[in-house]
Amino acid sequence: MVADNLHLFVNWKTGQRTKYVMLRMLLNLSIGSKVISLLVLTVVLFSGVILFWFLPMVEEETFSDRKKGLKNIVDVSYALLAEYEQRAGLGEFSREEAQERAMTRIRQMRYGDNDYLWINDDTLPFPKMIMHPTKPELDGRILDDPLFECAASMEFGENGRAQDIPGRDKNLFQAFVEVVARTGDGFVVYDWPRPTRDGVTQELYLKHSYVRLFQPWGWIIGTGVYVDDIAAQTARMRMTVISVTSVVLAAVMLVAVFFIASIQRPMKALRVYAEKVTQGDLDFETSGRFYGETDQLKQAITTMVGRLKQTIRDTEIKSRDAEHAAGELQKSNKRYDQLARQSRTMTWEVDADGLYTHVGDVAVELIGYHPQELVGRMYFYDLHPQEGR
């Protein structure tokens, strides 16, 4: 247990140290690297949101709207069947005639890109086609052809969860019957050739169909649309986003280069200026254009250098004054020494503590002490032996 805790602690410390090192690396990046990194990160994040959140959401909404449209069309046909069933129940005509009239009207219905509705029954294991407007040769046939084994998924109910079909090889009409048998309506996704002027394509395209059971007659009415255009539209939008992002990123990089240069050039000039100042060249003058904070920094450095030069000038003046005063004092001391020597009088100066600060040269002749022996000693006090003080 202790070993495990120690191992966890070591891992935690290692992770913290790694984060600290990475943070230091980021903070130590140059201004140009930081600006470019920030701009690139912003563009990439914005593009990522569009590519991986917004476009999938748009694609999902488009699919949802397409499915709602299918349901609305089938609901209209369902209401038509219910109307004829009601009229047949009232004795206006027989059920067979009602079914024939309903089929005739539904056969003529078109919407979208010449899309249609069909009707099959709900018998198993394979249902029978009641009416197909574009392939009348299927009418009355049992739908057990292997070509129909292309169902990919089933969705039970309007908002049910899609269930994938392993192998994508289930008879699509069987799938229709199974869906309506459980929930009364639903969706089936399958691969189907697209119709052309010369027949149908060899390539299969994804198609969504909505089916609904009309219970009184045991009919399943359905319609479907191809949805590969949605994926193609999303792919085009994705490529557009990538292209626009590339152009924007290139433009941003150009602006960033100009922006970074406008910062780095004056910063480099100020760095050279500061280095010259530290080397003692206070008369160095920097050139170039400075804006914003760099101009303020230049003004601050220039003011500092000006004050430093004034301080040096003041110090030099004071130093010259001090040297002049020391020279005058030395001349005065020499005059005093000459007078003292002529009059055999010793002159001296002491500070507030009574210590000699100056002793005339005549001290050697009068008391036998050299002036350097007396400077820094107590006035006459240190001249006498200990017992005689």
C-alpha positions as CSV (number, residue, x, y, z in Angstrom):
1,M,0.0,0.0,0.0
2,V,2.8,2.4,0.9
3,A,4.7,1.5,-2.3
4,D,1.6,2.2,-4.3
5,N,1.0,5.6,-2.7
6,L,4.7,6.4,-3.2
7,H,4.4,5.4,-6.9
8,L,1.3,7.6,-7.3
9,F,3.0,10.5,-5.6
10,V,6.1,10.2,-7.8
11,N,3.9,10.1,-10.9
12,W,2.0,13.2,-9.7
13,K,5.2,15.1,-9.1
14,T,6.5,14.0,-12.5
15,G,3.4,15.3,-14.1
16,Q,3.6,18.6,-12.2
17,R,7.2,19.0,-13.2
18,T,6.3,18.3,-16.8
19,K,3.5,20.9,-16.8
20,Y,5.9,23.4,-15.2
21,V,8.6,22.8,-17.8
22,M,6.0,23.1,-20.6
23,L,4.7,26.3,-19.1
24,R,8.2,27.7,-18.9
25,M,8.8,26.8,-22.5
26,L,5.6,28.6,-23.6
27,L,6.5,31.7,-21.5
28,N,10.0,31.8,-23.0
29,L,8.8,31.9,-26.6
30,S,9.5,35.0,-28.5
31,I,6.8,37.6,-29.2
32,G,6.6,36.5,-32.8
33,S,6.1,32.8,-31.8
34,K,3.5,33.7,-29.3
35,V,1.5,35.8,-31.7
36,I,1.7,33.3,-34.5
37,S,0.8,30.4,-32.1
38,L,-2.2,32.4,-30.8
39,L,-3.5,33.3,-34.3
40,V,-3.0,29.7,-35.6
41,L,-4.7,28.2,-32.5
42,T,-7.7,30.6,-32.9
43,V,-8.2,29.8,-36.6
44,V,-7.7,26.0,-36.0
45,L,-10.2,26.0,-33.1
46,F,-12.7,28.0,-35.1
47,S,-12.4,25.7,-38.1
48,G,-12.5,22.7,-35.8
49,V,-15.8,23.9,-34.3
50,I,-17.3,24.3,-37.8
51,L,-16.0,21.0,-39.2
52,F,-16.6,18.7,-36.2
53,W,-19.7,20.4,-34.6
54,F,-21.5,22.7,-36.8
55,L,-21.4,20.7,-40.1
56,P,-22.4,17.4,-38.4
57,M,-25.2,19.2,-36.8
58,V,-26.3,20.7,-40.1
59,E,-26.1,17.3,-41.7
60,E,-28.2,15.7,-38.9
61,E,-30.8,18.5,-39.2
62,T,-31.0,18.0,-42.9
63,F,-31.5,14.3,-42.5
64,S,-34.2,15.0,-39.9
65,D,-36.0,17.4,-42.2
66,R,-35.8,14.9,-45.0
67,K,-37.3,12.2,-42.8
68,K,-40.1,14.6,-41.7
69,G,-40.9,15.4,-45.3
70,L,-41.2,11.7,-46.1
71,K,-43.6,11.1,-43.2
72,N,-45.7,14.1,-44.2
73,I,-46.1,12.8,-47.7
74,V,-47.0,9.3,-46.5
75,D,-49.5,10.8,-44.0
76,V,-51.3,12.5,-46.8
77,S,-51.6,9.2,-48.7
78,Y,-52.7,7.5,-45.5
79,A,-55.5,10.0,-45.1
80,L,-56.5,9.3,-48.6
81,L,-56.8,5.5,-47.9
82,A,-58.7,6.3,-44.7
83,E,-61.1,8.4,-46.7
84,Y,-61.8,5.7,-49.3
85,E,-62.2,3.1,-46.5
86,Q,-64.8,5.4,-44.8
87,R,-66.7,5.9,-48.0
88,A,-66.7,2.2,-48.7
89,G,-68.0,1.7,-45.2
90,L,-70.9,4.1,-45.9
91,G,-71.8,2.0,-49.0
92,E,-70.8,4.5,-51.6
93,F,-68.9,1.7,-53.3
94,S,-67.3,-1.6,-52.6
95,R,-64.0,-2.1,-50.8
96,E,-62.5,-3.4,-54.0
97,E,-63.5,-0.3,-55.9
98,A,-62.3,1.9,-53.1
99,Q,-58.9,0.2,-53.2
100,E,-58.7,0.6,-57.0
101,R,-59.6,4.3,-56.8
102,A,-57.1,4.9,-54.0
103,M,-54.3,3.1,-56.0
104,T,-55.1,5.1,-59.1
105,R,-54.7,8.4,-57.2
106,I,-51.6,7.4,-55.3
107,R,-50.0,6.0,-58.6
108,Q,-50.3,9.5,-60.0
109,M,-48.8,11.3,-57.1
110,R,-45.3,12.9,-57.6
111,Y,-43.2,15.2,-55.5
112,G,-39.6,16.4,-55.4
113,D,-37.4,15.0,-58.2
114,N,-40.2,12.9,-59.7
115,D,-40.3,10.8,-56.5
116,Y,-43.3,8.5,-55.9
117,L,-45.2,6.2,-53.4
118,W,-45.7,2.5,-53.6
119,I,-47.9,0.0,-51.8
120,N,-47.2,-3.6,-50.7
121,D,-49.0,-5.9,-48.4
122,D,-47.8,-7.2,-45.0
123,T,-47.5,-10.9,-45.6
124,L,-44.5,-12.9,-44.6
125,P,-42.0,-14.4,-45.3
126,F,-42.1,-12.2,-48.4
127,P,-44.8,-9.6,-49.0
128,K,-46.5,-8.9,-52.4
129,M,-46.4,-5.7,-54.3
130,I,-49.7,-4.1,-54.6
131,M,-48.8,-1.1,-56.7
132,H,-45.5,0.4,-58.0
133,P,-45.9,3.4,-60.2
134,T,-42.5,3.3,-62.0
135,K,-42.2,-0.5,-62.2
136,P,-45.7,-1.9,-62.9
137,E,-44.1,-5.3,-63.8
138,L,-43.7,-5.8,-60.0
139,D,-47.4,-5.4,-59.3
140,G,-48.9,-8.6,-57.9
141,R,-45.4,-10.3,-57.6
142,I,-43.9,-11.9,-54.5
143,L,-41.0,-9.7,-53.5
144,D,-38.4,-12.4,-52.9
145,D,-35.8,-11.4,-55.6
146,P,-32.2,-11.5,-54.3
147,L,-31.9,-8.0,-55.7
148,F,-34.0,-6.8,-52.8
149,E,-31.5,-8.0,-50.2
150,C,-30.0,-4.7,-49.6
151,A,-31.5,-3.3,-46.4
152,A,-28.8,-1.7,-44.2
153,S,-30.8,-0.5,-41.1
154,M,-34.3,-0.3,-39.6
155,E,-35.8,2.4,-37.4
156,F,-38.9,1.4,-35.5
157,G,-41.2,4.3,-35.1
158,E,-40.8,8.0,-36.1
159,N,-38.2,8.7,-33.5
160,G,-36.9,5.2,-32.8
161,R,-33.3,4.2,-32.6
162,A,-31.8,2.9,-35.9
163,Q,-30.7,-0.7,-35.8
164,D,-28.0,-1.7,-38.2
165,I,-28.4,-4.9,-40.2
166,P,-25.2,-7.1,-40.2
167,G,-24.1,-7.7,-43.8
168,R,-26.6,-5.1,-45.2
169,D,-28.3,-8.0,-47.0
170,K,-31.8,-8.2,-45.5
171,N,-34.8,-8.2,-47.9
172,L,-35.9,-4.6,-47.8
173,F,-39.6,-5.5,-48.1
174,Q,-39.3,-7.9,-45.3
175,A,-37.8,-5.0,-43.3
176,F,-40.8,-2.9,-44.2
177,V,-43.1,-5.5,-42.8
178,E,-41.1,-6.1,-39.6
179,V,-41.0,-2.3,-38.9
180,V,-44.7,-1.7,-39.2
181,A,-45.6,-5.0,-37.5
182,R,-43.8,-3.7,-34.3
183,T,-44.6,0.0,-34.3
184,G,-47.0,0.7,-37.1
185,D,-44.5,2.9,-39.0
186,G,-40.8,3.6,-39.3
187,F,-37.8,4.0,-41.5
188,V,-35.7,1.6,-43.5
189,V,-32.3,2.5,-45.0
190,Y,-31.0,0.5,-48.0
191,D,-28.7,0.7,-51.0
192,W,-30.6,1.2,-54.3
193,P,-29.7,2.2,-57.9
194,R,-30.6,5.7,-59.0
195,P,-32.9,6.0,-62.0
196,T,-31.6,7.6,-65.1
197,R,-32.9,8.4,-68.6
198,D,-31.5,5.1,-69.9
199,G,-32.6,3.0,-67.0
200,V,-30.8,2.8,-63.7
201,T,-27.2,3.2,-62.5
202,Q,-24.9,0.3,-61.8
203,E,-23.7,2.1,-58.7
204,L,-25.9,1.8,-55.5
205,Y,-26.9,4.9,-53.5
206,L,-28.1,5.2,-50.0
207,K,-31.9,5.7,-49.8
208,H,-34.2,6.4,-46.8
209,S,-37.8,5.2,-47.0
210,Y,-40.7,5.8,-44.6
211,V,-43.4,3.1,-44.4
212,R,-46.8,3.1,-42.6
213,L,-49.3,0.3,-42.2
214,F,-52.9,0.9,-43.1
215,Q,-54.4,-1.8,-40.9
216,P,-57.9,-2.1,-42.4
217,W,-56.5,-3.3,-45.8
218,G,-53.2,-4.8,-44.6
219,W,-51.4,-2.4,-46.9
220,I,-48.0,-0.8,-46.3
221,I,-47.7,2.5,-48.1
222,G,-44.2,4.0,-48.4
223,T,-41.9,6.4,-50.1
224,G,-38.2,7.0,-50.2
225,V,-35.6,9.5,-51.2
226,Y,-31.9,9.3,-51.9
227,V,-29.8,10.9,-49.3
228,D,-26.3,10.8,-50.9
229,D,-26.8,14.4,-51.9
230,I,-26.8,15.4,-48.2
231,A,-23.4,13.7,-47.7
232,A,-22.2,15.3,-50.9
233,Q,-23.4,18.7,-49.8
234,T,-21.8,18.3,-46.4
235,A,-18.5,17.2,-48.1
236,R,-18.7,20.3,-50.3
237,M,-19.3,22.5,-47.3
238,R,-16.4,20.8,-45.5
239,M,-14.1,21.5,-48.5
240,T,-15.3,25.1,-48.6
241,V,-14.5,25.5,-44.9
242,I,-11.1,24.0,-45.4
243,S,-10.4,26.3,-48.4
244,V,-11.7,29.4,-46.7
245,T,-9.7,28.5,-43.6
246,S,-6.5,28.1,-45.6
247,V,-7.1,31.5,-47.2
248,V,-7.9,33.1,-43.9
249,L,-4.9,31.5,-42.3
250,A,-2.6,32.7,-45.0
251,A,-4.0,36.2,-44.8
252,V,-3.7,36.1,-41.0
253,M,-0.1,34.9,-41.3
254,L,0.7,37.8,-43.6
255,V,-0.9,40.3,-41.2
256,A,0.9,38.6,-38.3
257,V,4.3,38.9,-40.0
258,F,3.7,42.6,-40.5
259,F,2.5,43.0,-37.0
260,I,5.4,41.0,-35.5
261,A,7.9,43.0,-37.6
262,S,6.3,46.2,-36.3
263,I,7.1,45.0,-32.8
264,Q,10.3,43.1,-33.2
265,R,12.1,45.9,-35.2
266,P,11.7,48.6,-32.6
267,M,12.3,46.1,-29.8
268,K,15.6,45.1,-31.4
269,A,16.5,48.7,-31.8
270,L,15.7,49.4,-28.1
271,R,17.7,46.3,-27.1
272,V,20.7,47.6,-29.0
273,Y,20.1,51.0,-27.4
274,A,20.1,49.5,-23.9
275,E,23.3,47.5,-24.6
276,K,25.1,50.6,-25.8
277,V,24.0,52.4,-22.6
278,T,25.3,49.5,-20.4
279,Q,28.6,49.7,-22.3
280,G,28.9,53.4,-21.4
281,D,28.0,54.9,-24.7
282,L,25.4,57.4,-23.4
283,D,25.6,59.5,-26.6
284,F,24.3,56.6,-28.8
285,E,21.1,57.6,-30.7
286,T,18.6,54.9,-31.9
287,S,16.7,55.4,-35.1
288,G,13.5,53.9,-36.6
289,R,9.8,54.2,-36.1
290,F,8.3,53.5,-32.7
291,Y,4.6,53.1,-32.0
292,G,2.5,52.6,-28.9
293,E,4.3,50.9,-26.0
294,T,7.6,50.7,-27.9
295,D,7.5,54.5,-28.3
296,Q,6.7,54.9,-24.6
297,L,9.6,52.5,-23.8
298,K,11.9,54.5,-26.0
299,Q,10.9,57.7,-24.3
300,A,11.4,56.2,-20.9
301,I,14.9,54.9,-21.8
302,T,15.8,58.3,-23.4
303,T,14.7,60.1,-20.3
304,M,16.6,57.7,-18.1
305,V,19.8,58.2,-20.1
306,G,19.3,62.0,-20.1
307,R,19.0,61.9,-16.3
308,L,22.0,59.6,-16.0
309,K,24.1,62.0,-18.2
310,Q,23.0,64.9,-16.0
311,T,23.9,63.0,-12.9
312,I,27.4,62.2,-14.3
313,R,27.9,65.9,-15.3
314,D,26.9,67.0,-11.8
315,T,29.2,64.4,-10.3
316,E,32.1,65.5,-12.5
317,I,31.5,69.1,-11.4
318,K,31.4,68.2,-7.8
319,S,34.6,66.1,-8.3
320,R,36.4,69.0,-9.9
321,D,35.2,71.3,-7.1
322,A,36.5,68.8,-4.5
323,E,39.8,68.4,-6.3
324,H,40.1,72.2,-6.4
325,A,39.3,72.5,-2.7
326,A,41.8,69.8,-1.9
327,G,44.4,71.6,-3.9
328,E,43.7,74.9,-2.2
329,L,43.8,73.1,1.2
330,Q,47.1,71.6,0.4
331,K,48.5,75.0,-0.7
332,S,47.2,76.4,2.6
333,N,48.8,73.7,4.6
334,K,52.1,74.2,2.8
335,R,51.9,77.9,3.6
336,Y,51.2,77.1,7.2
337,D,54.1,74.7,7.3
338,Q,56.4,77.3,5.9
339,L,55.3,79.8,8.5
340,A,55.5,77.2,11.3
341,R,59.0,76.2,10.2
342,Q,60.2,79.8,10.1
343,S,58.7,80.5,13.5
344,R,59.4,77.0,14.8
345,T,55.7,76.6,15.6
346,M,53.9,73.3,15.2
347,T,50.4,73.5,13.6
348,W,47.8,70.7,13.6
349,E,44.2,70.0,13.0
350,V,42.0,67.6,15.0
351,D,38.5,66.2,14.3
352,A,35.5,66.2,16.7
353,D,36.8,63.1,18.4
354,G,40.1,64.8,19.2
355,L,42.1,62.8,16.6
356,Y,44.8,64.4,14.6
357,T,43.9,64.9,10.9
358,H,46.9,67.1,10.0
359,V,50.2,67.8,11.6
360,G,52.8,70.2,10.3
361,D,56.2,68.9,9.1
362,V,58.0,70.9,11.9
363,A,56.7,68.3,14.4
364,V,59.8,66.2,13.5
365,E,62.1,69.0,14.7
366,L,60.0,70.0,17.7
367,I,58.7,66.8,19.2
368,G,60.5,64.1,17.3
369,Y,57.5,62.6,15.6
370,H,56.8,62.4,11.9
371,P,53.4,63.8,10.9
372,Q,52.3,60.3,9.6
373,E,52.9,58.9,13.1
374,L,50.5,61.5,14.7
375,V,47.6,61.4,12.2
376,G,44.8,59.3,13.6
377,R,46.1,59.4,17.2
378,M,44.6,61.3,20.1
379,Y,45.7,64.8,20.7
380,F,48.9,64.6,22.8
381,Y,47.2,61.7,24.7
382,D,48.8,58.9,22.8
383,L,52.2,60.6,23.0
384,H,52.7,60.0,26.7
385,P,53.5,56.6,28.2
386,Q,50.6,54.7,29.8
387,E,51.7,55.6,33.4
388,G,52.1,59.3,32.7
389,R,48.7,60.0,31.1
